[in-house]
Amino acid sequence: MKIVAITTDLMDRSRISGALDGVEFARDAAGCTGADVVVIDLARGAALVGTVRAAVPDARIVAFGPHVDTEVLEQASRDGADVVLPRSKFFQDPAGALA
């Protein structure tokens, strides 16, 4: 399974790498080609959800963002994310969030 994450936060990258074996990192939808799962950090890439959905229509999209930013979380769902979680929930069990 190919997992691609879009986040520019170095601490989040480290946490994701530690939890998801073989994860690759991309800056945009073009870097998600062939992905089975795409993880998107909404704090830094909320506008990318629709673009990623169009680029890899069969991929499972898991998005996470600040719990206080309910509009961004709701918009990610409308834009095609399969799973949308507050960042605290996502980082409790990143591998579980992909299931």
N, C-alpha and C positions, 0 to 999 in steps of 0.2 A: 504494500500500500504506500503510495506516494503522498506525503503530507508536506504542505507548503504553508508557511506562516508569513503574514505581512505585519511587521511592526518595526519601528525604528528605535524603540527603547531598548538599550543594551541590557538592562536588568531583566526585562521581560524576555528578551531573546535567551538569556542564560537560563531562566526558569523554564521556558518552553523546551529548550534543548535538553535540560536535565530530566524532563518528564516524558518527552516524546522522542523515541529512538529514530534517528535518521531524518529528522525534520530538516527541510531546506527553507531558506528565507528568501523572500522576494520583496521588491519595492512596489510592484504594480501587477496588474492583471496579466501582462505578458509573461511574467515570471512564473505564472501558475499553470502553464501548459502541461497537460498530462497528469495533473494532480487529482487524487481521489478525494482528498480532504484539504480545504483551505481554511486556515485560522486567520481572522482579521481583528486587529486591535482597532476598535472604533474611535479611540481617543486620537489616533493618528491617521486613520484611513476610512472614516465613515462613508465618504463619497465613493469608495471603491467597491462596495458590495454589489451594486448593479453591474458594474463593469466586469467584475470577476464572474458573476453569474453568467453573463453573456459569453465570456471567454472560455469558461469550463462549465457548460450547462449541466453536466452530470455529476459534478463534484458536490460533496457535502460541504456546506459553508457553515463554520462555527465562528460566531462573532462575540466579542466581549468588550465591555466598556464600563465607564463609571456608573454606579447604580443611581446616582442623582441625575444623570442625563437621560431621563426616560424618553424624551422625544427622539434622541439618536438611537436608542435601543429599539424603539418601535419602528423607526424608519428603516433600520437594518432588516427587520423582519419583512416589511413591505417590499424592500428592494431584492428580496430573495434569499436571505440567510435562513438556513434550516434550523439552526439553534442560536439563540441570542441570550447571553448571560451577563450578569454583573461581573466585573473582573474578579471580585472576591470569590464568587462561586466557581468561576473558570479555574482559578489558580488553586482551589481546594483539591481539584482532581482533573487536571487537563486531559489525561488519557480517557477518563470517564466521559468527559464532555464530547469527545469525538464519537462515542458509541451511539 
